[in-house]
Amino acid sequence: MNPVDTLNLDLRALGTFIAVLDEGSVSKAAVKLGVSQSAVSHTLDRLRQALGDPLFVKSGRGITPTRYAQQAGPHIRQILDDLQSLASGPLFTPKTAEFTFTIAANDYQRDLLLPPLVKILRREAPGIRLQVIPSGIPSADMLRKDVCDLIISPHAPEATDIMQRGLMADRMVVFYDQNVRAAPDDLAQYLRADHIALLFASGEKPALEGAMSARGLSRRNVVTVSNFSGLPEFLRGSDLLATAPERMSNHLLRDFAWAPLPFEFKPFTLLMLWHRRNQNDPAHRWLRNQVNSVAATMNGLNP
């Protein structure tokens, strides 16, 4: 491989490389960057000459990164993140800040943590608007591509550029309408019962389903909903069972009784996830601290 021609490298060229790597397409990268497809192609040609590698090769109707491009991706992201951090901008003052902060969270995490967060924002940072979107089983690209600023989920993408912090522990339990039925006495009764199951709108199944399948366990799911908010009305007045996080007994499922799962299933930890480029951003750090404060308060009330 030829020595790297640093004179042919610049921030725009490196940003173009990352856009093509993320989008997997020259045309989509051009749309994302707001430039012509020929401009992206010309920049890639310069990078190929500078780096001495094809970077992207044709694969079917699209393109695929070379091994060199895959290995260089994290290093180039770090370079761009480091350069971006040089411009820290004005000091962050919550009282006068005005921007929208987007958090990806499914309804369980949303209803548990975000209403108290909004109360803090209304009191201490009234100009900060909160946008909440569903996370499903989150991917690293949600943070890399600025789909959201923060993710709250028990599922952490395996990626070196994604930071995480544990917020609180929880476990799955069995909810039921105590006016209609009793809790299942054992695993056999649990498996014979009719259940309300969860299937995220994006098509992913909760970890519980995979854990049961791995053990050869099968239950009868007579109703499937796309989020936890769909559970209460199907549960109310019926003999159905719903397996959900225990902390939901404090809000969405407060009207129902619950019992431990009749088989071993590890507790999980709700995580706060963000991209490394926002690690030292003062506004982002302040908001992360507020989310952590909400979780800490709840941990004190529900040890």
N, C-alpha and C positions, 0 to 999 in steps of 0.2 A: 504494500500500500504506500502511496506517495505521502510525503510529509504534509501536514495540514497547512493550507494556504490561508493564514489568518487575515490577510488583506482582503479576502473575498467574503469574510464573515461580518455580519452586522446584526443588530437586534431585530430588524425587520425580517431578515433572512431566517434567523433562528426561530422567530415567531411563526413564519410560514411553514417551516419544517414541522413544528409542533402541531399546527393546525391540520396539516395533511396526515400526520401520524394519528391524531385523534379522530379525524373524520373518515380516514381510509379512502379518500377520494379527492382528486385535484379540484373537481368542480364544486364539491361541497365546501372544501377549504376556501375557495375563492368567494363563495357566498358569505361564509362566516367572516372573512376578512374584509369584505366589501371591495374586492378588486376583481379584475378580469381573470379568466382561466389562463390566458396566455401569460399574464404577469406571474401567476403562481408557477407555471411551467418554466418560465425563464429563471425565476429565483431558484427553483430546484436544480436547474442545469448549472447555475453558479455554485450551488452547494455541492453538487456531485464533483465538480472540478476542484473545489477547495478541500473537500474531505477525502477525495480519492475513492469513492464508493458509489454504486448505483442508487443506494438509499431506498428506492421503491421500484419494484418490478411488476410487470403485468401478471395478473392471476385471474383467468377467466375473463369476465367483463370489467373487473376492477383492478386494483393494485394491492400489493402486499409489501410491508417493509422488509428490508434485508435484515440479517442478523445484526449487522453493524448498526443499522438505524434503531432497532429495538434496544440495543445496549446503550446507544448514545442518548436515547430519549430522556431517561431520568437525569443525566448529567446536564443536558441542555435546559430542561425544566428548572434545575437548580440554579443555573447561570441566570436565567431570566427572572426567577424569583428573587435572587440576591440583588440584581440590578434594580428591580422594582422596589425593593425595600429601602434603597438609598434615598428615595424621595418620600420621606415620611409624611409630608404635607403638614397642614396646620394641626395644632393640638386639639384633641378631642374633648369637647365639653358636652356632657349629656343634655344639659338644659337647653342648649341652643342647636344641637345636632338635628339635621333633617335628612332622612334617607329611609329607604325600605330595606328591611332585613328579612331574608327568606329562610325559613326553617322547614326541612322535610321531616315529617313525622306522621306515622299512622295514627288512627283515632285514639288508640290506647295511650300513647305517649303525649299526643296533643292535649287530650282532656285532662291528663294527670298533671302535666307540668306547665303548659303554656298559659292557661287563664291566670295563675299567680304571676307569671312573667309579665303579662299585659298590665296588671295592676302596678307593677314596679315601673314599667315604661310610662304609663299615664302620669305617675307621680314624679318621676325623676328625669324622664326624657320624652316629653310629650310630642316632640317632632319626629320620633322614630316610629315608623309604621311597620307592623309585623304581617308578613305574608306566610301562610302555612300551606304546604302542598304535601300530598301523600308520598311516602318513601318506598312502600312495598318492601322488597329485599334490596337495600340500597347498593348502588355501584359507585366505584371511585370516580367515574366520569361525571356523576351528578355534581361533585365538588370541583373537579378539574375544569369542567365546561361552564361553571357558574350557573348551573340550573338552580342551585341553592347555596346559601352561605354556611349553613350548619345542618347536620343530620342528627336526629335523636332516634336511636334504634339499638336493639340488642345484637344486630348483625353488623360486624365491621368488615369492610372490604380488605382483602389482603393486598396492601399496596404501601410502599415505603414513603409515599408523599402524603399519606393521609394520617393525621394526628388523631388521638382519641383520649378521652378521659371518662372513667367510670362515674356514674351518677348515683345509682341505687340498685339494689338487688331485688329480685322478685321471683316468684315461682308460679307454676301452673297448678290450678286447683279445679275442682268440679263444682259448677254452680247448678242449682235446681230450685224449682218453686216449692218451698216447704209447705204450701197450702194444698199441694196436689200429691206430692210423693216424698219419700225419704231418700237419704243419700244411698248410693250403692254400697253394699256391705263388703264387697270384694271385687277382684278383677273380673270374675265371671259375670257378675251382675252388671258391671260397667260395660263390658263388651256386648251383653245381650240387650242393653237399653238402646233407645233411639236417641240420636245426637244431632246437635246443630254444629256444623263444621265451618271452618274459615278457609277461603281461597282468595288471595289478594287479587285485585282487579287486573294486575299485570300477569297473573297466571301462576305466581309462586305459591307453594304451600308452606304453612308454618312448620317450624322444626319438629314439632310434636308428631306430625303425620309421618315424617321420615323416620323418626325414632321408633314409632310403632311398627312401621313396615319392616324395619331392620330386625325387629324382635319377632316377626311373624304374627303380630297382633292385628286383628281386623275388627272394626266396629261398624255399625249401621248408621250412616249419615243420611238422615231423611231431609235435612234442610242445609243448604250451603249458602253462606253470605260472604260479601266481599270485604267486610270490616266488622270490628267488634260492636259498633253501634247498632248492627242489625240483630244482636242477640236478645235484648230484653223483651221485645214484643213477641218473639217466637217462644221465648222461655215462659213468659207469664201465662199462668192458667193451664200449662201443659205438663206432661210427664217427661218431657225431653231433658237431656243433660247438655250442658255447654262447658267446655274446658277452656279456661281463660286465666289471665294473670290475677293473682290474689288481690293486688292493690286496686283492682276494679271494684272490689266490694266497698270501696270508699266513695265511689261516684256512680259510674254507669250501671253497675250491677248491685247497688246498695240494697235493693228491695228483695234480694234473693239470699238463700242460705248457700253455704259452700262446705265442701269436705276435701281432704287431701286426695291426690291421685292415688289409685290403688296399685300403682306400680312405680318403680324408681324412674325419675326424670330430673335431671340436674337443674337446680335454680339457674337463673340467667341474670345478667347485669345490663341495665340500660346504659348505653354509651352516648357520649357527645362526640361527634366526628366533624373535623374540619380540614381544609387543605393547608399544607405547610406554608404556603405563601401568606396566609392570614395569621400565622402564629404570633407575630409581634405587632400586628395592626392594632392601634389603641382602641378603636371603636369595637372591633371584633372581640378583642380581649375583654373589654368591659361587658359586652353582652354575654360572652361565655361565663364570666364571673356571676352574672345575674342568674343565669340558668342553673349554675352550680349552687348558688345560694338558695334557690327554690328547692332543689333536690335535698340540700343539707337540712333545711327546715323540715321537710317531709320525713327524712330519715330520723330526725329527732322525735317526731310525733308517732312514727311507725317503726320502731327499732326492729 
